[in-house]
Amino acid sequence: MPTTPAEPTPSTVPAPAPTKHRRRKITRTKVAVSAALAAGVAGGVLVSANAATTAAAALPASATGDSRTVVEPKVPSTVCKTLTAGLSMTSRKSDAAKEAAPPDTARIQAALDACKQSGTGTVAVKLTASTSTSSSTAAKAAFLTGPVTVPQGVVLLLDTGVTLYGSLNAADYQVTGKPTCGTVTTDSGGCKALITVSGANAGVESVRASGGAQGTIDGRGDMTLYGKSVTWWALATQAKTESRNQNNPRMIQAVKANNFTLYNINLVNSANFHVSFQNATGFTAWGVRIKTPATARNTDGIDPAGATDVTIANSYVMTGDDGVAIKGGSAASKNITVKNSHFYGTHGISIGSETTSGVSNVLVSNNTITGTDTLGNASASSVGLRVKSSAANGGKVSQVTYLSNCITKVKQPLVFDTRYSGGTGSSVPFFTGILVNGVRSTASTANAKSVLTGYDAARPLGLTLANVSLDTTALTASYASVGLYNTNLTPSGTGVTTSTLTGSGTVPTCTFPSYPAL
């Protein structure tokens, strides 16, 4: 695979016909899916293993994911304001005076505010490099900023090769009345995000060059904070050791911001979560490249929470926590697609652990998951495909489909766990209507195993395994009703029943692309 493809295409099955996403031609080998599944066969009721007089059921219908027709975004045609870089920052750091008071915060915010739209229109605030005026003067392509807010109808647009650096002065992020940002305490929430998206029809995007280069936002989580002797990542590690909370800023946080777009942007070295999309409808992440080491704690890739109509596509994600974490805590999440993307050193493509308000109609297709990052670091919790929750924050998770995904070098290829981390309470999780059709795992780590755990006999895990080949078949299973077709994984345990289904198709043929150069 080229290192900078227009659209990554792992070895995958085609999505079923009901899905509304437009696809480009995929050149790599795919798995043949039965015509019945491709057409979205209904009536996939599992039959018990001992019901000899009942005909075997067909595979259940697939989830359809995002209800929108999603095509590749375009950067805004109208540039409202253009700002020119005044810094070089070849070592990713400026002088002490600029680190104490980032010079670009005010002018970026002023431009964003001046371009706010009142209707559905979208314009850009563009960050560009300066041009060299002589052979002795280098062009400048760096901006240094504290927190900024992107308002309605505005796209923060980085030109090719431009880098926006986040402040290392923790005081810049301080939330009034909350714990001190840049410290480890019993509470959290002390820091504003580097970029807050506050209105509809907004975005964070860059201009991709023909060779694949993009603009970059660098959270500098690995660098020593101004006036301190610790990094953001070291605070996260300290918090784990002390069973407390780090107060670190997220990179991008969009709350109640409908129709938000991330497009062709590099997000690197975040101090905490890279992207959080909360309580809104309409989110497209396309051509996003997230690159933070597997050793950087709590640096989730993209987290839709209380989100409806979401597509995460054609992206590369390397982080120190979940690559994607779909959550349904205070509000339900539904109609979500994760497709044609690649994950490195993450905790997998996850749902949960907050599912109190429910998660439904999720389609995860044509992805690859590698348990190590590009630096060779193994994930501390290397998982392939995962749904996790507990009675502390559980609810119903239903109609989740995994179509033709490839997994390598992980500890747990498949995890469907209603008793995650031993959480207790009255919010009991119930996972049902989960279809895994087409998955292969290779090179699993020593003692690797999958987890298939329903909550109890009244709320069993409802799962179908079709066209599944795992290089390790070790598993833990309990309270599960599992339909089987062409799978080498046969669960057994307390409260586990299995049934044989009819179907067609084969296991994916997998290749795992390298992370592209940034």
C-alpha positions as semicolon CSV with decimal commas, in nm:
position;residue;x (nm);y (nm);z (nm)
1;M;0,000;0,000;0,000
2;P;0,132;0,348;-0,076
3;T;0,223;0,544;0,232
4;T;-0,010;0,830;0,143
5;P;-0,314;0,681;-0,032
6;A;-0,619;0,888;-0,115
7;E;-0,819;0,630;0,073
8;P;-0,676;0,336;0,273
9;T;-0,826;0,004;0,172
10;P;-0,757;-0,297;0,393
11;S;-0,858;-0,645;0,289
12;T;-1,227;-0,631;0,356
13;V;-1,578;-0,740;0,273
14;P;-1,803;-0,489;0,103
15;A;-2,054;-0,320;0,327
16;P;-2,410;-0,448;0,295
17;A;-2,635;-0,284;0,037
18;P;-2,849;-0,090;0,289
19;T;-2,552;0,123;0,398
20;K;-2,564;0,470;0,244
21;H;-2,192;0,547;0,218
22;R;-2,046;0,612;-0,122
23;R;-1,734;0,403;-0,186
24;R;-1,442;0,430;-0,419
25;K;-1,304;0,129;-0,600
26;I;-1,116;-0,096;-0,357
27;T;-0,817;-0,265;-0,518
28;R;-0,721;-0,517;-0,250
29;T;-0,865;-0,870;-0,215
30;K;-1,203;-0,876;-0,047
31;V;-1,412;-1,140;0,122
32;A;-1,719;-1,262;-0,060
33;V;-2,031;-1,205;0,146
34;S;-2,346;-1,400;0,091
35;A;-2,603;-1,235;-0,131
36;A;-2,848;-1,272;0,151
37;L;-2,630;-1,077;0,395
38;A;-2,545;-0,814;0,136
39;A;-2,914;-0,757;0,087
40;G;-2,969;-0,726;0,462
41;V;-3,154;-1,053;0,536
42;A;-3,397;-1,021;0,824
43;G;-3,536;-1,283;1,056
44;G;-3,202;-1,408;1,188
45;V;-3,347;-1,568;1,500
46;L;-3,102;-1,802;1,668
47;V;-3,217;-2,157;1,733
48;S;-3,102;-2,366;2,024
49;A;-2,847;-2,638;1,956
50;N;-3,090;-2,913;2,050
51;A;-3,386;-2,796;1,836
52;A;-3,331;-3,065;1,576
53;T;-3,673;-3,018;1,418
54;T;-3,616;-2,645;1,348
55;A;-3,429;-2,529;1,039
56;A;-3,106;-2,344;1,100
57;A;-3,143;-1,967;1,085
58;A;-2,966;-1,736;0,842
59;L;-2,711;-1,481;0,954
60;P;-2,879;-1,176;1,108
61;A;-2,907;-0,846;0,924
62;S;-2,615;-0,607;0,942
63;A;-2,619;-0,271;1,114
64;T;-2,620;0,020;0,868
65;G;-2,429;0,283;1,066
66;D;-2,442;0,651;0,975
67;S;-2,778;0,737;0,819
68;R;-2,628;1,021;0,614
69;T;-2,484;0,987;0,266
70;V;-2,120;1,059;0,347
71;V;-1,871;1,158;0,078
72;E;-1,523;1,305;0,105
73;P;-1,540;1,658;0,250
74;K;-1,399;1,965;0,079
75;V;-1,225;2,260;0,240
76;P;-1,432;2,581;0,235
77;S;-1,416;2,776;-0,089
78;T;-1,433;3,105;0,101
79;V;-1,140;3,219;0,318
80;C;-1,262;3,481;0,559
81;K;-0,926;3,561;0,723
82;T;-0,567;3,457;0,653
83;L;-0,300;3,460;0,924
84;T;0,071;3,423;0,846
85;A;0,310;3,234;1,070
86;G;0,572;3,430;1,259
87;L;0,766;3,145;1,419
88;S;0,997;2,866;1,309
89;M;1,015;2,640;1,621
90;T;1,243;2,385;1,457
91;S;1,291;2,215;1,796
92;R;0,914;2,233;1,866
93;K;0,984;2,496;2,131
94;S;1,012;2,874;2,132
95;D;1,196;3,112;2,363
96;A;1,092;3,155;2,726
97;A;0,895;3,474;2,672
98;K;0,679;3,320;2,400
99;E;0,631;2,999;2,597
100;A;0,512;3,206;2,893
101;A;0,266;3,399;2,677
102;P;0,192;3,228;2,344
103;P;0,194;3,503;2,083
104;D;-0,076;3,370;1,849
105;T;-0,369;3,304;2,084
106;A;-0,528;3,647;2,062
107;R;-0,496;3,693;1,687
108;I;-0,627;3,345;1,605
109;Q;-0,925;3,394;1,836
110;A;-0,997;3,740;1,695
111;A;-1,002;3,602;1,341
112;L;-1,229;3,312;1,440
113;D;-1,472;3,546;1,616
114;A;-1,478;3,789;1,324
115;C;-1,572;3,510;1,082
116;K;-1,858;3,356;1,281
117;Q;-2,160;3,270;1,063
118;S;-2,524;3,313;1,163
119;G;-2,672;3,066;0,912
120;T;-2,558;2,743;0,751
121;G;-2,268;2,890;0,554
122;T;-1,907;2,787;0,620
123;V;-1,591;2,993;0,580
124;A;-1,228;2,935;0,672
125;V;-0,973;3,104;0,892
126;K;-0,654;2,995;0,719
127;L;-0,313;2,962;0,884
128;T;-0,031;2,986;0,629
129;A;0,348;2,987;0,629
130;S;0,545;3,302;0,559
131;T;0,745;3,319;0,241
132;S;1,122;3,355;0,242
133;T;1,239;3,699;0,132
134;S;1,602;3,601;0,078
135;S;1,832;3,300;0,070
136;S;1,934;3,376;0,428
137;T;1,580;3,398;0,562
138;A;1,390;3,076;0,614
139;A;1,015;3,057;0,574
140;K;0,821;3,034;0,900
141;A;0,545;2,779;0,942
142;A;0,468;2,763;1,316
143;F;0,195;2,910;1,534
144;L;0,201;2,893;1,917
145;T;-0,132;2,924;2,095
146;G;-0,324;2,873;2,413
147;P;-0,688;2,759;2,406
148;V;-0,909;2,894;2,126
149;T;-1,278;2,847;2,040
150;V;-1,407;2,775;1,689
151;P;-1,754;2,930;1,647
152;Q;-2,046;2,846;1,422
153;G;-1,978;2,810;1,052
154;V;-1,600;2,848;1,078
155;V;-1,329;2,601;0,977
156;L;-0,985;2,641;1,130
157;L;-0,784;2,558;0,818
158;L;-0,410;2,484;0,828
159;D;-0,215;2,512;0,508
160;T;0,012;2,226;0,400
161;G;0,320;2,206;0,624
162;V;0,189;2,448;0,888
163;T;0,205;2,337;1,253
164;L;-0,011;2,476;1,532
165;Y;0,161;2,413;1,867
166;G;-0,029;2,399;2,194
167;S;0,089;2,604;2,490
168;L;0,309;2,442;2,755
169;N;0,191;2,694;3,014
170;A;-0,069;2,502;3,215
171;A;-0,214;2,827;3,349
172;D;-0,337;2,911;2,997
173;Y;-0,585;2,623;3,016
174;Q;-0,717;2,682;3,368
175;V;-1,091;2,637;3,426
176;T;-1,215;2,871;3,697
177;G;-1,318;2,696;4,017
178;K;-1,168;2,362;3,915
179;P;-0,849;2,180;4,021
180;T;-0,525;2,337;3,908
181;C;-0,446;2,249;3,547
182;G;-0,113;2,071;3,521
183;T;-0,142;1,890;3,855
184;V;-0,246;1,548;3,987
185;T;-0,540;1,566;4,229
186;T;-0,837;1,363;4,351
187;D;-1,060;1,553;4,105
188;S;-1,034;1,628;3,734
189;G;-1,168;1,884;3,487
190;G;-0,920;2,161;3,558
191;C;-0,819;2,226;3,196
192;K;-0,989;2,374;2,891
193;A;-0,930;2,197;2,560
194;L;-0,670;2,340;2,325
195;I;-0,946;2,377;2,062
196;T;-1,310;2,403;2,164
197;V;-1,576;2,382;1,893
198;S;-1,886;2,568;2,007
199;G;-2,121;2,595;1,708
200;A;-2,272;2,403;1,418
201;N;-2,115;2,359;1,073
202;A;-1,761;2,408;1,201
203;G;-1,443;2,216;1,136
204;V;-1,071;2,165;1,189
205;E;-0,906;2,085;0,857
206;S;-0,593;2,123;0,650
207;V;-0,488;2,143;0,288
208;R;-0,337;1,811;0,175
209;A;-0,058;1,832;-0,083
210;S;-0,047;1,592;-0,377
211;G;0,233;1,402;-0,203
212;G;0,023;1,353;0,110
213;A;0,163;1,623;0,342
214;Q;-0,095;1,787;0,571
215;G;-0,114;2,054;0,837
216;T;-0,042;1,947;1,197
217;I;-0,165;2,027;1,546
218;D;0,096;1,932;1,808
219;G;-0,016;1,912;2,172
220;R;0,348;1,864;2,288
221;G;0,243;1,615;2,555
222;D;0,599;1,486;2,568
223;M;0,760;1,823;2,649
224;T;0,834;1,981;2,987
225;L;0,570;2,228;3,099
226;Y;0,661;2,593;3,135
227;G;0,791;2,663;3,486
228;K;0,769;2,296;3,584
229;S;0,985;1,986;3,561
230;V;0,720;1,746;3,436
231;T;0,544;1,669;3,106
232;W;0,171;1,623;3,046
233;W;0,230;1,253;2,987
234;A;0,432;1,216;3,307
235;L;0,136;1,364;3,498
236;A;-0,088;1,096;3,349
237;T;0,155;0,823;3,455
238;Q;0,179;0,971;3,805
239;A;-0,200;0,978;3,833
240;K;-0,219;0,607;3,753
241;T;0,047;0,522;4,010
242;E;-0,130;0,726;4,279
243;S;-0,487;0,625;4,176
244;R;-0,574;0,992;4,127
245;N;-0,650;1,215;3,827
246;Q;-0,427;1,419;3,601
247;N;-0,556;1,759;3,495
248;N;-0,450;1,768;3,131
249;P;-0,613;1,943;2,833
250;R;-0,783;1,758;2,550
251;M;-0,677;1,858;2,202
252;I;-1,018;1,909;2,033
253;Q;-1,352;1,911;2,212
254;A;-1,678;1,966;2,024
255;V;-1,991;1,985;2,242
256;K;-2,340;2,040;2,095
257;A;-2,169;2,129;1,767
258;N;-2,376;1,965;1,493
259;N;-2,220;1,887;1,155
260;F;-1,859;1,897;1,271
261;T;-1,581;1,797;1,030
262;L;-1,221;1,685;1,075
263;Y;-1,049;1,655;0,739
264;N;-0,694;1,575;0,628
265;I;-0,539;1,693;0,953
266;N;-0,249;1,554;1,160
267;L;-0,312;1,544;1,536
268;V;0,002;1,451;1,729
269;N;0,128;1,426;2,087
270;S;-0,195;1,522;2,260
271;A;-0,179;1,582;2,635
272;N;-0,506;1,388;2,681
273;F;-0,786;1,278;2,444
274;H;-0,728;1,388;2,086
275;V;-1,092;1,436;1,980
276;S;-1,415;1,434;2,180
277;F;-1,750;1,484;2,003
278;Q;-2,035;1,513;2,253
279;N;-2,413;1,547;2,250
280;A;-2,457;1,640;1,885
281;T;-2,564;1,510;1,545
282;G;-2,344;1,486;1,238
283;F;-1,967;1,428;1,264
284;T;-1,728;1,331;0,987
285;A;-1,361;1,246;1,047
286;W;-1,191;1,177;0,712
287;G;-0,820;1,155;0,634
288;V;-0,727;1,218;0,998
289;R;-0,381;1,105;1,113
290;I;-0,344;1,075;1,488
291;K;0,007;0,993;1,608
292;T;0,086;0,964;1,977
293;P;0,287;0,678;2,132
294;A;0,118;0,374;2,288
295;T;0,297;0,468;2,612
296;A;0,111;0,800;2,649
297;R;-0,171;0,727;2,895
298;N;-0,533;0,844;2,837
299;T;-0,472;0,976;2,487
300;D;-0,787;0,837;2,320
301;G;-0,809;0,889;1,945
302;I;-1,169;0,983;1,860
303;D;-1,453;0,959;2,115
304;P;-1,813;1,009;1,999
305;A;-2,038;1,037;2,308
306;G;-2,410;1,106;2,296
307;A;-2,352;1,121;1,921
308;T;-2,579;1,050;1,625
309;D;-2,478;1,008;1,259
310;V;-2,101;0,974;1,279
311;T;-1,853;0,853;1,017
312;I;-1,484;0,794;1,093
313;A;-1,320;0,696;0,765
314;N;-0,992;0,662;0,580
315;S;-0,784;0,755;0,883
316;Y;-0,473;0,638;1,071
317;V;-0,486;0,631;1,450
318;M;-0,194;0,567;1,687
319;T;-0,263;0,644;2,054
320;G;-0,205;0,533;2,412
321;D;-0,569;0,439;2,477
322;D;-0,880;0,354;2,273
323;G;-0,839;0,425;1,903
324;V;-1,212;0,495;1,891
325;A;-1,436;0,490;2,199
326;I;-1,811;0,520;2,133
327;K;-1,995;0,615;2,452
328;G;-2,358;0,643;2,557
329;G;-2,340;0,796;2,905
330;S;-2,573;1,090;2,964
331;A;-2,716;1,057;2,610
332;A;-2,749;0,771;2,362
333;S;-2,516;0,718;2,067
334;K;-2,646;0,570;1,742
335;N;-2,592;0,546;1,365
336;I;-2,212;0,532;1,372
337;T;-1,971;0,403;1,106
338;V;-1,599;0,332;1,148
339;K;-1,451;0,218;0,817
340;N;-1,138;0,186;0,605
341;S;-0,909;0,297;0,888
342;H;-0,593;0,167;1,055
343;F;-0,506;0,152;1,425
344;Y;-0,163;0,113;1,590
345;G;-0,077;0,049;1,955
346;T;-0,426;0,144;2,072
347;H;-0,673;-0,026;2,305
348;G;-0,877;-0,114;1,999
349;I;-1,201;0,000;1,840
350;S;-1,423;0,022;2,146
351;I;-1,776;0,084;2,264
352;G;-1,802;0,191;2,628
353;S;-1,746;0,180;2,907
354;E;-2,028;0,437;2,953
355;T;-2,341;0,285;2,795
356;T;-2,608;0,399;3,043
357;S;-2,823;0,572;2,779
358;G;-2,756;0,310;2,513
359;V;-2,552;0,256;2,198
360;S;-2,710;0,120;1,878
361;N;-2,666;0,076;1,501
362;V;-2,287;0,074;1,484
363;L;-2,106;-0,052;1,173
364;V;-1,731;-0,123;1,197
365;S;-1,597;-0,236;0,861
366;N;-1,278;-0,278;0,663
367;N;-1,030;-0,177;0,936
368;T;-0,692;-0,307;1,052
369;I;-0,575;-0,312;1,413
370;T;-0,211;-0,363;1,516
371;G;-0,121;-0,400;1,884
372;T;0,209;-0,212;1,857
373;D;0,278;0,146;1,756
374;T;0,523;0,254;1,487
375;L;0,798;0,293;1,749
376;G;0,767;-0,073;1,851
377;N;0,583;-0,001;2,176
378;A;0,327;-0,265;2,265
379;S;-0,008;-0,138;2,385
380;A;-0,062;-0,181;2,758
381;S;-0,410;-0,311;2,678
382;S;-0,394;-0,435;2,321
383;V;-0,743;-0,523;2,205
384;G;-0,896;-0,571;1,863
385;L;-1,274;-0,525;1,870
386;R;-1,433;-0,443;2,206
387;V;-1,760;-0,363;2,379
388;K;-1,703;-0,294;2,749
389;S;-1,923;-0,184;3,037
390;S;-2,027;-0,279;3,389
391;A;-2,307;-0,226;3,639
392;A;-2,137;0,101;3,735
393;N;-2,226;0,267;3,403
394;G;-2,400;0,008;3,186
395;G;-2,699;0,010;2,955
396;K;-2,817;-0,158;2,636
397;V;-2,580;-0,201;2,342
398;S;-2,756;-0,339;2,035
399;Q;-2,725;-0,385;1,659
400;V;-2,346;-0,368;1,633
401;T;-2,183;-0,519;1,325
402;Y;-1,817;-0,590;1,255
403;L;-1,758;-0,664;0,884
404;S;-1,419;-0,787;0,761
405;N;-1,168;-0,651;1,008
406;C;-0,805;-0,762;1,047
407;I;-0,620;-0,784;1,379
408;T;-0,256;-0,855;1,462
409;K;-0,023;-0,853;1,767
410;V;-0,293;-0,809;2,033
411;K;-0,365;-0,970;2,371
412;Q;-0,742;-0,986;2,323
413;P;-0,876;-1,014;1,967
414;L;-1,246;-0,997;2,065
415;V;-1,382;-0,853;2,390
416;F;-1,751;-0,832;2,475
417;D;-1,741;-0,776;2,849
418;T;-2,036;-0,672;3,070
419;R;-1,823;-0,688;3,384
420;Y;-1,542;-0,459;3,277
421;S;-1,295;-0,364;3,552
422;G;-1,520;-0,515;3,818
423;G;-1,751;-0,211;3,825
424;T;-2,054;-0,239;4,051
425;G;-2,388;-0,059;4,072
426;S;-2,744;-0,072;3,944
427;S;-2,685;0,025;3,578
428;V;-2,664;-0,329;3,442
429;P;-2,531;-0,366;3,084
430;F;-2,702;-0,579;2,819
431;F;-2,526;-0,650;2,488
432;T;-2,740;-0,801;2,212
433;G;-2,756;-0,817;1,833
434;I;-2,378;-0,821;1,791
435;L;-2,259;-0,964;1,458
436;V;-1,897;-1,043;1,379
437;N;-1,880;-1,142;1,011
438;G;-1,528;-1,166;0,875
439;V;-1,235;-1,130;1,114
440;R;-0,885;-1,273;1,119
441;S;-0,623;-1,238;1,393
442;T;-0,253;-1,312;1,352
443;A;0,062;-1,299;1,566
444;S;-0,134;-1,267;1,891
445;T;0,081;-1,214;2,201
446;A;0,159;-1,488;2,451
447;N;-0,140;-1,606;2,654
448;A;-0,380;-1,408;2,436
449;K;-0,750;-1,480;2,475
450;S;-1,089;-1,336;2,388
451;V;-1,366;-1,247;2,635
452;L;-1,737;-1,318;2,571
453;T;-1,918;-1,234;2,895
454;G;-2,288;-1,161;2,934
455;Y;-2,416;-1,026;3,262
456;D;-2,646;-1,308;3,376
457;A;-2,900;-1,563;3,251
458;A;-3,165;-1,292;3,209
459;R;-2,928;-1,067;3,011
460;P;-2,702;-1,292;2,806
461;L;-2,459;-1,169;2,545
462;G;-2,633;-1,199;2,207
463;L;-2,357;-1,269;1,953
464;T;-2,308;-1,414;1,605
465;L;-1,966;-1,532;1,488
466;A;-1,933;-1,587;1,112
467;N;-1,624;-1,626;0,894
468;V;-1,395;-1,597;1,195
469;S;-1,038;-1,726;1,215
470;L;-0,835;-1,637;1,524
471;D;-0,480;-1,761;1,563
472;T;-0,557;-1,810;1,931
473;T;-0,888;-1,971;2,026
474;A;-0,844;-1,934;2,402
475;L;-1,137;-1,750;2,555
476;T;-1,340;-1,678;2,866
477;A;-1,716;-1,707;2,817
478;S;-2,029;-1,699;3,030
479;Y;-2,400;-1,618;2,987
480;A;-2,394;-1,593;2,611
481;S;-2,620;-1,705;2,324
482;V;-2,392;-1,745;2,025
483;G;-2,477;-1,826;1,663
484;L;-2,194;-1,989;1,466
485;Y;-2,103;-2,009;1,099
486;N;-1,756;-2,090;0,962
487;T;-1,569;-2,003;1,279
488;N;-1,284;-2,166;1,470
489;L;-1,401;-1,997;1,791
490;T;-1,653;-2,213;1,978
491;P;-1,739;-2,066;2,318
492;S;-1,841;-2,272;2,619
493;G;-1,895;-2,196;2,985
494;T;-2,158;-2,118;3,243
495;G;-2,484;-2,015;3,076
496;V;-2,337;-2,040;2,725
497;T;-2,549;-2,184;2,442
498;T;-2,454;-2,210;2,076
499;S;-2,647;-2,272;1,754
500;T;-2,546;-2,336;1,395
501;L;-2,647;-2,080;1,131
502;T;-2,648;-2,087;0,753
503;G;-2,448;-1,841;0,549
504;S;-2,165;-1,797;0,302
505;G;-1,843;-1,601;0,262
506;T;-1,486;-1,656;0,375
507;V;-1,239;-1,526;0,631
508;P;-1,060;-1,203;0,525
509;T;-0,717;-1,212;0,366
510;C;-0,525;-0,949;0,560
511;T;-0,243;-0,705;0,500
512;F;-0,139;-0,436;0,747
513;P;-0,021;-0,103;0,601
514;S;0,260;0,102;0,750
515;Y;0,175;0,434;0,911
516;P;0,221;0,706;0,645
517;A;0,486;0,972;0,677
518;L;0,358;1,297;0,824
